[in-house]
Every structure is written in structure tokens, then in C-alpha cells.
Amino acid sequence: MPDRPSSPRDLRWSSSAAADRLRRNLKPKRIIVSKSASRARLADIIRARSFGRGEITLASGRKSDFYFNLKPTMLDPEGAALLAELTFEALREDNVDYIGGLEMGAVPLAGAIAQLSWLKNHPIAAFFVRKKPKEHGARLSVEGLSKTETLQGKRVVIVEDVTTTGGSAIKAAESVREAGGVIVLVLTMVDREEGATEAFAAAGLPFRSLYKASEFLKA
């Protein structure tokens, strides 16, 4: 007897079931390491791929004899995974709804964290703030939200790759506040320790970092 043709009901996609299968399939392949080991490994990747010495002009206009370019780490498979893991763990207890920041540095970070949060069954949506609103189309400054979504009343974390004086994160925070979001934290991957702490305190923004520049300078 021939098989019964599949009905539309049989072919329906179950996103929750698919998510459960994906989580189960990932578990056996995952190597469990301590937070300290993950942090040390990520520091090695940053040191190798994103840290250098030599005179450079920073976005703030200041001169420096060292620099961080975190994009090679954020776009490295292992680096991206570790950044997302450590950031997610740092935010686990903060009851966060959204994470994002100023383009371009915040974009790969927010996307990786959003993906990991879904796999962890603790979803945090991502967005980013344009440096300048588009002059055509919807002319949005905050991107990534659907037509039915809003930051109004939502708990938001501003994230960025490297922080010097805090100007970029403060600009992103202003856009989020204008959209009605409640900023619970500014979180940077590397703090250059050049005034951001004081700037965020003056702006009423709690601030934390995964690493300090001094950790790489003394090595």
C-alpha cells in the first residue's frame, strides 16, 4: 500500500521542537571549561589578533603607543564564541531584554550574543544604533527591531568592543533613551582606562568591562 501523502499539517515547521533538537545536538559536542579558562583563552586570542604597539590616532583624537582592533577577534570563530559566552554569563542575572550599541563595533557582538542566548533558552534580542540616521527609507537611528517592536520600557545593555573615553557608548545610550529604553549597563570588551569610567558615572550609566588595557600592557 503506498504511503499516505503528507498533509500540510505534517509539514508544518515547529520552531520550538527544532530549537530543542539543536540544543540536544550541541550538548555532546561542547567541551565544558571553566570561566577563568575561557577568559584566559580569549585574552590570548585578543593579544594575538587584536592588540598591537605603535603610534596611532584614536577615534577620540588622542595619540597612543598601543591599540586594540577587536574586529579580527570578533570575526574569528573561536573568538566570537568566547566573547558571546563570557558576555552572556556576565549578563545572566541582569534580566536583559535587548543588547546593542553603536555601529560598527557593537554589531558582531550583539548578533553573536543574541544567537547564543537563544540556544541557552534565555533570549536577548539584538539591535544597533546608526552613527547617522539614513537619509532615505524609514530613516531609523535604531536598527534591528520589527514594525511591532519597541524599546519602550525594555531593559537594555549597551555593548561595544573597545572603550576609550566612552563617547560612542554614550551616543548609543542617548538614542536608546530617546526610544524609551531603560539602560541597565554599558559593557565593553576592553576598557582602555582613559576616562570612560568617569564619563559614564557623570551620565548615570553603570559600567563594566571584560578586560582592562593594563592586563595586556603588563604582559
Buried (B, 14 or more C-beta within 10 A) or exposed (E): EEEEEEEEEEEEEEEEEEEEEEEEEEEEEEEEEEEEEBBEBBBEBBBEBBBEEEEBEBEBEEEBEBBBBBBEBBEBEEBBBBBBBBBBBBBEEBEBBBBBBBBEBBBBBBBBBBBBBBBBEEEBBBBBBBEEBEEEEEEBBBBBBEEEEEBEEBBBBBBBBBBBBBBBBBBBBBBBBEBEBBBBBBBBBBBBBBBBBEBBEEBEBEBBBBBEBEBBEEE
